[in-house]
């Protein structure tokens, strides 16, 4: 199943994410290699994050997101995950 993620960043996210960025990117790289992550990134203003996942369940994606260093340290302030049907 595919899932979309939409979320928000904290104020001053570009500065506040700096100590966690390497760990965050390494985790994303691993999820991509494992086939779980299709794409993920910020909006141009770095106010929101958008992602697409391929997973067995919503709970699997939620666990991955909640274990991300950005979530654990308040860089992502809110996330919503939805099952997604790709039309084409």
N, C-alpha and C positions, 0 to 999 in steps of 0.2 A: 504494500500500500504506500501511497505517497501522502506526505503531510506538508503543510505550509506553516511557517512560523512568522509571526509579526510581533515586534516588540519595540520597546523604547530604551533609549540610553539615558544615563544620568546627565546632569549638567556638567559641563567641562569634561566630557567623555574622552576627548583626544588626549588630554593631559592625565586624567585619572587612570586610564587604561594602561599607561606606559609600563608599570611594574609587572603587569600580568600578560602583556601582549605575546611574548614568546611562548609561554605555556598555552595560551589560547590558540595561537596559530598551529602549534604542534598537535594539539588535540583535534582541530579541524582537519588537518592533513591526515591524521590517522583515521578519522571517521570517513573521510573521502576515500582513502585506500581500502577501507573495509566495505565500501559500497553503501554506507548508511547516509552519508551527506552528498547531496547533489550540488548544492550551492548555498552560500550564506555570505551576507555582507551588509554594510551600512548604507543608508541613503546618503545622498551627496552632502547633506547637512549634518550627518552623523547624529541625527535625532532619533532615527528608527533603524531597526535591524530586520532583515527579511531573509528567510531561508526555505529550502526545499529538502526534505528528507525522504528516503525510501526505507521503510521499517516494517516490522511485523505488527506493531501496535502503537497507539498513541502513548501508552505508558512507557514504551521503549524510548521514544523521542523525548518525552518529558524528563525521563531520568538522565538522558544525555545532556539536555539543556541545563537542568538543575545542578549537574555536576561540573558544568563549565566554570572556569575561574572567573569569567565576567559576571556570571549570575551570583556566584558565591561571594563576590566582593562588591556587589552593588553597581557594577558598570551597566549591566542590563537591569532596568528597574521594573519592567513588566514584560511578560511574554504570553502570547496566545498561540496555541497550536491547533490546527484544524485538519481533519482528513480532507484530501483534495482529489478531485477527479479531473485528470488532464483530458481535455476535449480532443486535442491533437497537437 
